[in-house]
Amino acid sequence: MGEDLIVVGGGPAGVACALWAHQLGLRVLLLEAAAAVGGLQLRSPYTNRWMPGLQGKSGQEVAMSLQAHLDAAGVPYQLNVTVTRISHNAGAGGWDVSSACAHHVAPCLVLATGARPRHHGFVEGPRIGIGPGLSMERLEVAQRRLAILGGGDNAFDQAAFALRRGARSVDIYCRRTPHAQQVLQRQVAPECVHVGAFEADPSAMTINGTPYDFFGVQFGFEACIPGGLQLPLQDGYVAVDRRGAVSGQPGLFAAGEVTNYWHPCVTTSYAHGVQVAKSIQVQLQQASF
């Protein structure tokens, strides 16, 4: 017997959705492209201060807990599975999901593919970190000069982290007025925040002619949307209704940071995954009557 739903993506939203669907009695399969579940938490060595009940755990520890919970609950999942094709075939049972080694069909599909740091033409390397987490932590910033590009929460957070790690200096460059929370902006001296046009040269490692040892590219995130699907978007993210359903696509749902839901973070991703699982259960129950 086949699945009731397939979840593509094993970050917090995908794991929460698969876990709840399984415990609600649905047949579910979670597919994850990486070697472990956890999504962006796999990149986060930072100690949690925001997720209730998980104080003191790093993002990587949270990721390990997610996989352990799937194992303990007996939720079916597969790792190292890159989905190569997704299509809808109502006559064949709903949604076809294919990888290089397998083919699955289910009436409901959940996209929980998350988001990734924006590169904006920069290439991660020994002197350039992109996005928060391990990409920045591997830079040996002690007694070195660091330039942070971007004006959001992560830009100011990473600047503060670098200063605490002994950076000689940290400058933030943003083309518009910073939009980070005030509590984060207060971590960086105003004279180190440069607002306006700037020219970053990664080959010379200069910004407006000023040399730096490292760049930290913090231009936010973009949705990881599987190719080949024509989906309604809002600001580059999959548009969903309050149930997590994608308009005009029967049986298609999306959860977490791939969607346009408000204030993306780990905690809200958990909740969104739960809501989508419950929505699918209700839909399948109604269809069986």
C-alpha positions as CSV (number, residue, x, y, z in Angstrom):
1,M,0.0,0.0,0.0
2,G,1.3,3.4,-0.9
3,E,1.7,6.6,1.1
4,D,-1.0,9.1,1.9
5,L,1.6,11.9,1.7
6,I,5.2,12.5,0.8
7,V,7.2,15.2,2.6
8,V,10.1,16.6,0.6
9,G,12.6,18.2,2.9
10,G,13.8,17.2,6.4
11,G,14.2,20.5,8.2
12,P,12.1,21.5,11.3
13,A,8.9,22.0,9.2
14,G,9.3,18.7,7.3
15,V,10.1,16.7,10.4
16,A,7.2,18.2,12.4
17,C,4.8,17.5,9.5
18,A,6.0,13.9,9.0
19,L,6.0,13.2,12.7
20,W,2.5,14.5,13.3
21,A,1.1,12.8,10.1
22,H,2.6,9.5,11.2
23,Q,1.2,9.8,14.7
24,L,-2.2,10.8,13.3
25,G,-2.3,7.5,11.6
26,L,-1.4,8.5,8.0
27,R,1.1,6.7,5.8
28,V,3.9,9.2,5.3
29,L,7.4,9.1,3.7
30,L,9.9,11.9,4.3
31,L,12.6,12.4,1.6
32,E,15.8,14.5,2.5
33,A,18.6,15.3,0.1
34,A,21.3,15.7,2.8
35,A,22.9,13.0,4.9
36,A,20.9,14.0,7.9
37,V,17.7,15.8,8.8
38,G,17.8,19.2,10.4
39,G,17.9,21.7,7.5
40,L,19.7,24.9,8.4
41,Q,20.1,23.8,11.9
42,L,22.9,21.5,10.7
43,R,24.8,24.7,9.9
44,S,24.2,26.3,13.3
45,P,26.7,25.8,16.1
46,Y,25.1,28.5,18.2
47,T,23.5,27.9,21.6
48,N,19.7,28.4,21.5
49,R,18.2,31.2,23.4
50,W,14.9,31.4,21.6
51,M,13.3,28.0,21.3
52,P,11.2,27.2,24.4
53,G,12.3,24.1,26.2
54,L,15.6,23.8,24.3
55,Q,17.7,26.3,26.1
56,G,21.4,25.6,25.9
57,K,21.2,23.3,22.9
58,S,23.0,24.2,19.7
59,G,21.3,24.1,16.4
60,Q,23.3,21.0,15.5
61,E,22.1,19.3,18.7
62,V,18.5,20.2,17.7
63,A,19.1,18.6,14.3
64,M,20.3,15.4,16.0
65,S,17.3,15.4,18.2
66,L,14.9,15.7,15.2
67,Q,16.4,12.6,13.6
68,A,16.4,10.7,16.9
69,H,12.7,11.6,17.3
70,L,11.9,10.2,13.9
71,D,13.7,7.0,14.7
72,A,12.0,6.6,18.1
73,A,8.6,7.2,16.6
74,G,9.2,4.9,13.6
75,V,8.5,7.6,11.0
76,P,9.7,6.4,7.6
77,Y,12.3,8.6,6.0
78,Q,15.1,8.4,3.5
79,L,18.3,10.4,3.4
80,N,20.6,11.3,0.5
81,V,17.6,11.4,-1.8
82,T,17.6,14.2,-4.3
83,V,14.2,14.6,-5.9
84,T,14.7,15.1,-9.6
85,R,11.1,15.3,-10.8
86,I,7.7,16.2,-9.3
87,S,4.5,16.1,-11.3
88,H,0.7,15.8,-10.8
89,N,-1.2,12.9,-12.3
90,A,-4.7,12.6,-10.9
91,G,-5.4,9.4,-12.8
92,A,-2.3,7.7,-11.3
93,G,-3.0,8.6,-7.7
94,G,-2.0,12.2,-7.3
95,W,1.6,13.4,-7.0
96,D,4.6,11.6,-8.6
97,V,7.9,12.2,-6.9
98,S,11.0,10.7,-8.6
99,S,14.7,10.5,-7.6
100,A,17.6,8.8,-9.3
101,C,16.8,5.5,-7.6
102,A,13.1,5.5,-6.8
103,H,9.6,6.6,-7.7
104,H,6.8,7.4,-5.2
105,V,3.1,8.3,-5.7
106,A,0.8,9.9,-3.1
107,P,-2.4,11.9,-3.1
108,C,-0.8,14.6,-1.0
109,L,2.6,16.2,-1.3
110,V,4.3,18.6,1.2
111,L,7.1,20.9,0.0
112,A,9.3,21.6,3.1
113,T,12.4,22.4,1.2
114,G,13.3,25.4,3.2
115,A,15.5,28.4,2.3
116,R,19.2,29.0,1.7
117,P,21.5,32.0,2.1
118,R,21.5,34.4,-0.8
119,H,24.9,34.6,-2.6
120,H,24.4,37.6,-4.8
121,G,27.3,36.6,-7.0
122,F,29.7,35.9,-4.1
123,V,31.4,32.5,-3.8
124,E,32.0,30.9,-0.4
125,G,35.7,30.3,0.2
126,P,38.5,30.5,2.7
127,R,38.0,34.3,3.1
128,I,34.3,34.6,2.3
129,G,31.5,33.3,4.5
130,I,27.9,33.3,3.2
131,G,25.0,33.2,5.6
132,P,25.2,32.6,9.3
133,G,26.5,29.5,11.0
134,L,29.5,27.3,10.1
135,S,30.3,29.3,7.0
136,M,31.2,32.2,9.3
137,E,32.5,30.3,12.3
138,R,35.3,28.7,10.2
139,L,36.8,32.1,9.4
140,E,39.7,32.8,11.7
141,V,38.8,36.4,12.5
142,A,40.9,37.0,15.7
143,Q,43.0,40.1,15.2
144,R,41.7,40.4,11.6
145,R,39.5,42.9,9.7
146,L,36.1,41.7,8.7
147,A,33.5,43.4,6.5
148,I,29.8,42.3,6.9
149,L,27.6,42.9,3.9
150,G,23.9,43.3,4.7
151,G,21.7,45.2,7.1
152,G,19.4,42.5,8.6
153,D,19.4,40.6,11.9
154,N,22.1,38.1,10.8
155,A,24.4,40.9,9.6
156,F,24.5,42.5,13.1
157,D,24.5,39.2,14.9
158,Q,27.5,38.0,12.9
159,A,29.3,41.3,13.5
160,A,28.8,40.9,17.3
161,F,29.9,37.2,17.2
162,A,33.1,38.2,15.3
163,L,33.9,40.9,17.8
164,R,33.5,38.5,20.7
165,R,35.8,36.1,18.9
166,G,38.5,38.8,18.9
167,A,38.2,40.5,15.5
168,R,40.4,43.5,15.2
169,S,37.6,45.4,13.5
170,V,34.2,44.8,12.0
171,D,32.4,47.1,9.6
172,I,28.9,46.6,8.3
173,Y,28.0,47.8,4.8
174,C,24.3,48.1,3.8
175,R,22.8,50.0,0.8
176,R,19.7,51.0,2.8
177,T,18.9,51.9,6.3
178,P,19.5,48.8,8.5
179,H,16.3,46.8,9.2
180,A,17.7,44.6,12.0
181,Q,16.0,44.7,15.4
182,Q,17.2,47.5,17.5
183,V,18.4,45.1,20.2
184,L,20.8,43.7,17.6
185,Q,21.9,47.0,16.2
186,R,23.0,48.1,19.6
187,Q,25.6,45.4,19.6
188,V,27.7,47.3,16.9
189,A,29.1,50.8,17.2
190,P,27.2,53.3,14.9
191,E,30.5,54.5,13.4
192,C,31.1,50.9,12.1
193,V,27.8,50.8,10.1
194,H,28.1,52.3,6.6
195,V,24.9,53.0,4.8
196,G,24.9,53.7,1.1
197,A,26.2,52.4,-2.2
198,F,29.4,50.3,-1.9
199,E,31.7,48.4,-4.3
200,A,32.8,45.1,-3.0
201,D,35.7,43.4,-4.8
202,P,36.1,39.8,-3.7
203,S,39.3,39.3,-5.7
204,A,41.1,42.2,-4.1
205,M,39.2,41.8,-0.8
206,T,38.3,45.5,-0.7
207,I,35.1,47.5,-0.2
208,N,35.2,51.0,-1.6
209,G,38.9,50.5,-1.7
210,T,39.3,49.6,2.0
211,P,41.1,46.3,2.4
212,Y,39.7,43.5,4.6
213,D,40.8,40.0,5.6
214,F,37.4,38.5,5.4
215,F,33.9,39.1,4.0
216,G,30.7,37.9,5.6
217,V,27.8,38.0,3.1
218,Q,24.5,38.3,5.0
219,F,22.0,39.1,2.4
220,G,19.2,37.1,3.9
221,F,17.6,33.9,2.5
222,E,15.8,32.7,-0.6
223,A,13.3,29.9,-1.0
224,C,14.5,26.5,-2.2
225,I,11.8,25.7,-4.7
226,P,12.0,22.4,-6.7
227,G,12.3,22.9,-10.4
228,G,9.6,22.1,-12.9
229,L,6.7,23.3,-10.8
230,Q,4.6,26.3,-11.7
231,L,3.7,27.6,-8.3
232,P,2.1,30.9,-7.1
233,L,4.7,33.0,-5.4
234,Q,4.7,35.9,-3.0
235,D,8.0,37.8,-2.7
236,G,9.8,34.7,-4.1
237,Y,8.2,32.3,-1.6
238,V,5.5,29.7,-2.2
239,A,2.1,31.3,-1.5
240,V,-0.1,29.1,0.7
241,D,-3.4,29.6,2.5
242,R,-3.9,29.3,6.2
243,R,-4.0,25.5,5.9
244,G,-0.7,25.4,4.0
245,A,-2.4,24.5,0.8
246,V,-1.1,25.8,-2.6
247,S,-3.9,27.3,-4.6
248,G,-4.8,25.6,-7.9
249,Q,-2.7,22.5,-7.1
250,P,-4.9,19.7,-5.6
251,G,-3.2,17.9,-2.8
252,L,-0.1,20.1,-2.8
253,F,0.9,21.7,0.5
254,A,4.0,23.6,1.6
255,A,5.4,24.3,5.1
256,G,8.1,26.3,6.7
257,E,10.6,28.7,5.2
258,V,9.9,27.8,1.6
259,T,6.5,29.6,2.1
260,N,5.3,33.1,2.6
261,Y,4.2,32.5,6.2
262,W,5.0,35.2,8.7
263,H,8.2,35.4,10.7
264,P,10.2,32.4,9.6
265,C,12.2,30.7,12.3
266,V,12.6,27.2,13.7
267,T,9.8,27.5,16.2
268,T,7.2,28.8,13.6
269,S,8.4,26.1,11.2
270,Y,7.6,23.4,13.7
271,A,4.1,24.9,14.1
272,H,3.6,25.3,10.4
273,G,4.5,21.6,9.8
274,V,2.0,20.5,12.4
275,Q,-0.7,22.6,10.9
276,V,-0.1,21.2,7.5
277,A,-0.2,17.6,8.8
278,K,-3.5,18.2,10.5
279,S,-4.9,19.9,7.4
280,I,-4.0,16.8,5.3
281,Q,-5.5,14.5,7.8
282,V,-8.8,16.4,7.7
283,Q,-8.8,16.6,3.9
284,L,-8.2,12.8,3.5
285,Q,-10.9,12.0,6.1
286,Q,-13.4,14.1,4.3
287,A,-12.5,12.5,0.9
288,S,-13.1,9.1,2.3
289,F,-16.7,9.8,3.3
